[in-house]
């Protein structure tokens, strides 16, 4: 994941928002936070 730039992260976030909708973003962030740790 060292090659990810800001643009790539923004693109991924946009795709996630389009796929899952704005309501699930807090849940996804909690999942990512626990997954990374």
C-alpha positions as CSV (number, residue, x, y, z in Angstrom):
1,X,0.0,0.0,0.0
2,X,3.0,2.3,-0.1
3,X,2.3,3.4,-3.6
4,X,-1.1,4.9,-2.9
5,X,-1.3,8.6,-3.4
6,X,-3.9,11.1,-2.4
7,X,-5.7,10.9,-5.7
8,X,-6.0,7.1,-5.5
9,X,-7.4,7.4,-2.0
10,X,-10.0,10.0,-3.1
11,X,-11.0,7.8,-6.1
12,X,-11.5,4.8,-3.8
13,X,-13.5,6.9,-1.3
14,X,-15.8,8.1,-4.1
15,X,-16.3,4.6,-5.4
16,X,-17.1,3.4,-1.9
17,X,-19.6,6.2,-1.3
18,X,-21.3,5.4,-4.7
19,X,-21.4,1.7,-3.9
20,X,-22.5,1.7,-0.3
21,X,-24.1,5.1,0.2
22,X,-23.4,7.7,2.7
23,X,-25.2,5.9,5.6
24,X,-22.7,3.0,5.9
25,X,-19.6,5.1,5.8
26,X,-19.2,5.4,9.6
27,X,-19.6,1.7,9.9
28,X,-17.0,1.1,7.2
29,X,-14.6,3.5,8.9
30,X,-15.0,1.6,12.2
31,X,-14.4,-1.7,10.3
32,X,-11.3,-0.3,8.6
33,X,-10.0,1.1,11.9
34,X,-10.4,-2.2,13.7
35,X,-9.1,-4.1,10.6
36,X,-5.9,-2.0,10.3
37,X,-5.2,-2.3,14.1
